Amino acid sequence: MKVDRVLMAHGSGGLMSQELIESVFKKSWDNPYLEPMLDGALLDLPPGRVAMSTDSFVITPLFFPGGDIGKLAICGTVNDLVACGARPLYLSTAFIIEEGLPLSDLKKIVESMAKTAKEAGVNLVTGDTKVVEKGSADGIFINTTGIGIMPEGIDYRPSRIQAGDQIIVTGPVGDHGLAILAQREGLRFATPTMSDCAPLVRIGKVLEKYGGAVRCMRDPTRGGLATVLNELAQQARMGVLVQEHRIPVSRTVQGACDMLGLDSLYMANEGKMVLFVAREQALEIIADLNNLPEAEGSAIIGEARNEPSGMVLMETELGAQRILGMLEGEHLPRIC
């Protein structure tokens, strides 16, 4: 391609659109499902229930320590499928590209998506591009939709949570939110901040063998750990009690939050899961999770209770209890 930036003509459906698809998208994503270049993908699905999830990504900045909007778009939808208990198989994607975006940035994003999809074991099978006038978008917006297959005996609905179930978080919380904030504001810390953005397919595979002992799983993205716990407590009509000292938070994240007046429990994550599991299998599950690099530092942080229904309480390090409410307003906008 002779130009170095995306032009309105790249969205015309004509020759320049075809050049963009061939030189940027198809070149990076080449696979048998894309090869026919049809208006949709023809897929082979194993027997069983199908899980489907869709998400849109509007993060700023587009590139950040530990990832970029392309990696985030793959991880976000793959992890939503994993949280349902599914084995992710296929992804579709759609791009809204602002006129003037450097083609070099678009290529980096597309290649990052290809690399992350390969790591997650999924195929990018169909897609779409639209180009809008300069000022109508913020560089690039991406939508991804994913399809996965549900294994027999897996059911991660909140209604399955029972009193006494142990709550597990699969590693330190708040890294993604702080990494984005630091990148936006030019903040520097003694220990560099990195997003935890990662596909969590192997976590799902490890948990399959525990069947019904895993009651529910959810990824604590926007709104962080505290918001997800409140959502699950309300949906399950159960109470939740967590111990503050058990919640894993890195020293960098905690120190930065203390300095900036933020709460790490409301900071976004893009590579963590929250699990509710049967008490009898909790320690065994923790041991298995800690064998995975992406789940290192997994910890039991509390338990489900019958009361107070729909509420989350946190026992502080001083032994007192306080209500841990949902996020109100925007803790940090445009986080994913």
C-alpha positions as CSV (number, residue, x, y, z in Angstrom):
1,M,0.0,0.0,0.0
2,K,1.4,3.4,-1.0
3,V,-0.3,5.4,1.8
4,D,0.7,5.3,5.5
5,R,-2.6,6.3,7.0
6,V,-6.2,5.0,6.9
7,L,-8.2,7.1,4.4
8,M,-12.0,7.4,3.9
9,A,-11.5,5.4,0.7
10,H,-10.4,2.4,2.7
11,G,-14.0,2.1,3.8
12,S,-15.6,2.6,0.4
13,G,-15.9,-1.1,-0.4
14,G,-13.8,-0.7,-3.5
15,L,-10.2,-1.3,-4.5
16,M,-8.6,0.3,-1.5
17,S,-10.9,-1.6,0.9
18,Q,-9.7,-4.9,-0.8
19,E,-6.1,-3.8,-0.5
20,L,-6.5,-3.1,3.2
21,I,-8.2,-6.5,3.8
22,E,-5.5,-8.4,1.8
23,S,-2.4,-6.6,3.1
24,V,-3.4,-6.1,6.8
25,F,-6.1,-8.4,8.0
26,K,-5.9,-11.5,5.8
27,K,-2.2,-11.5,5.8
28,S,-2.1,-11.8,9.6
29,W,-5.2,-14.0,10.2
30,D,-4.9,-16.5,7.4
31,N,-6.8,-19.7,8.2
32,P,-9.1,-22.1,6.4
33,Y,-12.2,-20.4,7.7
34,L,-11.2,-17.0,6.2
35,E,-9.8,-18.3,2.9
36,P,-13.1,-18.5,1.0
37,M,-13.7,-14.7,1.7
38,L,-17.4,-15.2,2.1
39,D,-19.8,-12.8,3.8
40,G,-19.8,-15.1,6.8
41,A,-17.9,-18.0,8.2
42,L,-18.9,-21.7,7.8
43,L,-18.0,-23.4,11.1
44,D,-17.6,-26.9,12.4
45,L,-19.2,-27.2,15.8
46,P,-18.9,-30.2,18.1
47,P,-22.2,-31.5,19.6
48,G,-23.4,-29.9,22.8
49,R,-24.5,-26.5,24.1
50,V,-23.1,-23.4,22.5
51,A,-21.9,-20.3,24.4
52,M,-21.8,-16.9,22.8
53,S,-20.5,-13.6,24.0
54,T,-19.9,-10.2,22.4
55,D,-18.0,-7.1,23.6
56,S,-16.8,-3.7,22.3
57,F,-13.4,-2.1,23.1
58,V,-12.9,1.6,23.2
59,I,-9.8,1.9,25.4
60,T,-7.4,4.9,25.4
61,P,-4.5,4.8,25.0
62,L,-4.5,2.1,22.2
63,F,-1.1,0.8,23.4
64,F,-0.2,0.3,27.0
65,P,2.4,-1.7,29.1
66,G,1.4,-5.3,28.8
67,G,-0.9,-5.0,25.8
68,D,-2.9,-3.0,23.3
69,I,-6.5,-2.7,22.1
70,G,-6.1,-5.7,19.8
71,K,-4.8,-8.1,22.6
72,L,-7.5,-6.7,24.9
73,A,-10.3,-7.4,22.3
74,I,-9.3,-11.1,22.0
75,C,-8.7,-11.6,25.8
76,G,-11.9,-9.8,26.8
77,T,-14.3,-12.0,24.7
78,V,-12.3,-15.3,25.2
79,N,-12.3,-14.7,29.0
80,D,-16.1,-14.0,29.0
81,L,-16.6,-17.4,27.3
82,V,-14.3,-19.1,29.8
83,A,-16.2,-17.4,32.7
84,C,-19.4,-19.1,31.2
85,G,-17.5,-22.5,31.5
86,A,-17.1,-22.8,27.7
87,R,-14.2,-23.8,25.5
88,P,-13.6,-20.9,23.2
89,L,-13.4,-21.9,19.5
90,Y,-14.2,-19.0,17.1
91,L,-14.2,-15.2,17.1
92,S,-15.6,-12.6,14.7
93,T,-14.4,-9.0,14.8
94,A,-15.5,-5.6,13.5
95,F,-13.5,-2.4,13.3
96,I,-14.5,1.2,13.3
97,I,-11.4,3.1,12.2
98,E,-10.9,6.8,12.4
99,E,-9.6,8.4,9.2
100,G,-5.9,9.2,9.7
101,L,-5.0,6.3,11.9
102,P,-1.4,5.3,11.0
103,L,-1.4,2.0,9.0
104,S,1.6,0.9,11.1
105,D,-0.6,1.1,14.2
106,L,-3.4,-0.8,12.6
107,K,-0.9,-3.5,11.5
108,K,0.5,-3.8,15.1
109,I,-3.0,-4.2,16.5
110,V,-4.1,-6.8,13.9
111,E,-0.8,-8.8,14.4
112,S,-1.3,-8.6,18.2
113,M,-4.8,-10.0,17.8
114,A,-3.5,-12.9,15.7
115,K,-0.8,-13.7,18.2
116,T,-3.2,-13.6,21.2
117,A,-5.8,-15.7,19.3
118,K,-3.2,-18.3,18.6
119,E,-2.2,-18.4,22.3
120,A,-5.8,-18.8,23.2
121,G,-6.4,-21.6,20.7
122,V,-9.2,-19.8,18.8
123,N,-9.7,-18.8,15.1
124,L,-10.6,-15.4,13.9
125,V,-13.1,-16.5,11.2
126,T,-14.9,-13.4,9.9
127,G,-14.9,-9.6,10.2
128,D,-15.8,-6.2,9.0
129,T,-14.2,-2.7,8.7
130,K,-15.8,0.7,8.6
131,V,-13.9,4.0,8.3
132,V,-15.4,7.2,9.8
133,E,-14.4,10.8,9.4
134,K,-11.5,12.2,11.5
135,G,-12.9,13.3,14.9
136,S,-15.8,10.7,14.8
137,A,-13.9,8.1,16.8
138,D,-10.8,7.8,18.9
139,G,-8.3,6.1,16.6
140,I,-10.1,2.7,16.5
141,F,-13.0,0.9,18.1
142,I,-13.1,-2.9,18.0
143,N,-16.0,-5.4,18.5
144,T,-15.5,-9.1,19.0
145,T,-18.0,-11.9,19.2
146,G,-17.0,-15.3,20.4
147,I,-18.5,-18.8,20.2
148,G,-17.5,-21.7,22.4
149,I,-18.7,-25.2,23.4
150,M,-20.0,-26.1,26.9
151,P,-18.6,-29.3,28.3
152,E,-21.0,-31.7,29.9
153,G,-21.6,-31.1,33.6
154,I,-20.4,-27.5,33.6
155,D,-22.8,-24.9,34.9
156,Y,-21.5,-21.6,36.3
157,R,-24.7,-19.7,37.0
158,P,-24.8,-17.5,40.1
159,S,-27.9,-19.3,41.2
160,R,-25.7,-22.3,42.0
161,I,-23.8,-20.5,44.8
162,Q,-24.3,-22.0,48.2
163,A,-23.7,-20.9,51.8
164,G,-20.1,-21.9,52.7
165,D,-18.7,-21.8,49.2
166,Q,-15.2,-20.4,49.2
167,I,-14.4,-17.3,47.1
168,I,-11.2,-17.4,45.1
169,V,-9.5,-14.7,43.1
170,T,-6.8,-15.9,40.6
171,G,-4.1,-13.4,41.5
172,P,-3.4,-9.8,42.5
173,V,-6.1,-7.3,41.5
174,G,-5.9,-3.8,40.0
175,D,-2.9,-4.1,37.7
176,H,-4.8,-3.3,34.5
177,G,-6.5,-0.2,35.9
178,L,-3.3,1.2,37.3
179,A,-1.3,0.5,34.1
180,I,-3.9,2.4,32.0
181,L,-4.0,5.3,34.5
182,A,-0.2,5.5,34.6
183,Q,0.1,5.5,30.8
184,R,-2.5,8.3,30.5
185,E,-1.1,10.5,33.1
186,G,2.6,9.8,32.6
187,L,3.0,8.4,36.1
188,R,6.2,6.5,37.0
189,F,6.7,4.1,39.8
190,A,9.8,2.3,41.2
191,T,8.3,-1.0,39.9
192,P,6.9,-0.6,36.4
193,T,3.1,-1.1,36.1
194,M,2.0,-3.8,33.7
195,S,-1.6,-4.7,32.6
196,D,-2.5,-8.3,33.5
197,C,-4.3,-8.7,30.1
198,A,-4.1,-12.4,29.2
199,P,-6.3,-15.1,27.8
200,L,-7.5,-17.5,30.6
201,V,-8.3,-20.6,28.6
202,R,-6.0,-22.8,30.7
203,I,-7.8,-21.7,33.9
204,G,-11.1,-23.0,32.3
205,K,-9.4,-26.3,31.4
206,V,-8.0,-26.8,34.9
207,L,-11.4,-26.2,36.4
208,E,-13.4,-28.6,34.1
209,K,-12.3,-31.7,36.1
210,Y,-14.0,-30.3,39.3
211,G,-17.4,-30.3,37.6
212,G,-20.1,-29.1,39.9
213,A,-17.7,-28.2,42.7
214,V,-17.1,-24.9,40.8
215,R,-20.4,-23.1,41.3
216,C,-19.8,-19.8,39.5
217,M,-17.0,-17.8,37.7
218,R,-16.8,-14.2,36.6
219,D,-14.0,-12.0,35.3
220,P,-13.7,-8.7,37.3
221,T,-13.1,-6.2,34.6
222,R,-14.8,-2.8,34.8
223,G,-15.7,-2.0,38.4
224,G,-13.1,-4.4,39.7
225,L,-13.4,-7.1,42.3
226,A,-15.8,-5.3,44.6
227,T,-18.4,-4.6,41.8
228,V,-18.3,-8.2,40.6
229,L,-18.8,-9.6,44.1
230,N,-21.8,-7.3,44.5
231,E,-23.3,-8.4,41.2
232,L,-22.9,-12.1,42.1
233,A,-24.3,-11.6,45.6
234,Q,-27.4,-9.9,44.2
235,Q,-27.9,-12.4,41.4
236,A,-27.5,-15.3,43.8
237,R,-29.5,-13.7,46.6
238,M,-26.7,-14.6,49.0
239,G,-24.4,-12.7,51.4
240,V,-20.7,-12.4,50.8
241,L,-18.0,-11.9,53.4
242,V,-14.4,-11.3,52.4
243,Q,-11.3,-10.7,54.5
244,E,-9.3,-7.6,53.6
245,H,-5.9,-9.1,54.4
246,R,-6.5,-12.1,52.2
247,I,-7.1,-10.1,49.0
248,P,-3.9,-10.2,46.9
249,V,-2.8,-6.7,45.8
250,S,0.7,-5.9,44.6
251,R,2.7,-3.3,46.6
252,T,2.9,-1.1,43.5
253,V,-0.9,-1.0,43.0
254,Q,-1.7,-0.6,46.7
255,G,0.9,2.2,47.1
256,A,-0.2,4.0,44.1
257,C,-3.9,3.8,45.1
258,D,-3.1,5.0,48.6
259,M,-1.2,8.0,47.1
260,L,-3.9,8.8,44.5
261,G,-6.9,8.2,46.8
262,L,-8.2,5.3,44.8
263,D,-9.4,1.8,45.9
264,S,-7.6,-1.2,44.3
265,L,-10.8,-3.3,44.8
266,Y,-12.5,-1.1,42.2
267,M,-9.6,-1.1,39.7
268,A,-10.2,-3.0,36.5
269,N,-8.6,-6.4,35.7
270,E,-8.2,-8.1,32.4
271,G,-6.5,-11.3,33.4
272,K,-8.2,-12.5,36.6
273,M,-11.2,-14.6,37.5
274,V,-13.4,-14.7,40.6
275,L,-14.6,-18.2,41.6
276,F,-17.2,-19.6,44.0
277,V,-16.2,-23.2,44.8
278,A,-17.3,-25.9,47.2
279,R,-15.4,-25.7,50.5
280,E,-14.3,-29.3,50.2
281,Q,-12.4,-28.8,47.0
282,A,-11.2,-25.2,47.5
283,L,-7.6,-26.0,48.6
284,E,-7.1,-28.5,45.8
285,I,-8.4,-26.0,43.3
286,I,-6.0,-23.3,44.7
287,A,-3.1,-25.7,44.3
288,D,-3.9,-26.4,40.7
289,L,-4.4,-22.8,39.8
290,N,-1.1,-21.7,41.4
291,N,0.6,-24.1,38.9
292,L,-0.5,-21.8,36.1
293,P,1.6,-18.6,35.4
294,E,-1.6,-16.6,34.7
295,A,-3.1,-17.7,38.0
296,E,0.0,-17.4,40.2
297,G,-1.0,-15.8,43.5
298,S,-4.5,-17.3,43.6
299,A,-6.0,-17.0,47.0
300,I,-9.2,-17.7,49.0
301,I,-10.5,-14.4,50.1
302,G,-13.8,-15.2,51.8
303,E,-17.0,-17.2,51.6
304,A,-20.7,-17.1,50.6
305,R,-23.3,-16.8,53.4
306,N,-27.1,-16.8,53.7
307,E,-27.1,-13.3,55.2
308,P,-27.2,-10.5,54.5
309,S,-28.8,-11.3,51.2
310,G,-27.4,-9.4,48.2
311,M,-24.7,-7.6,50.2
312,V,-21.0,-7.8,50.4
313,L,-19.2,-7.3,53.8
314,M,-15.5,-6.9,54.2
315,E,-13.7,-7.8,57.5
316,T,-10.9,-5.2,57.9
317,E,-7.5,-5.9,59.3
318,L,-8.7,-4.5,62.6
319,G,-11.5,-7.1,62.8
320,A,-14.4,-4.7,62.1
321,Q,-16.8,-5.3,59.3
322,R,-17.9,-2.7,56.7
323,I,-20.2,-2.8,53.6
324,L,-18.3,-3.1,50.4
325,G,-20.6,-1.5,47.9
326,M,-20.7,-1.4,44.1
327,L,-18.8,1.2,42.1
328,E,-20.6,4.5,41.9
329,G,-19.8,6.7,38.8
330,E,-16.7,6.3,36.8
331,H,-13.6,5.1,38.6
332,L,-11.6,5.3,35.4
333,P,-13.4,5.7,32.1
334,R,-12.5,4.1,28.7
335,I,-10.7,1.3,30.5
336,C,-11.5,-1.5,28.0
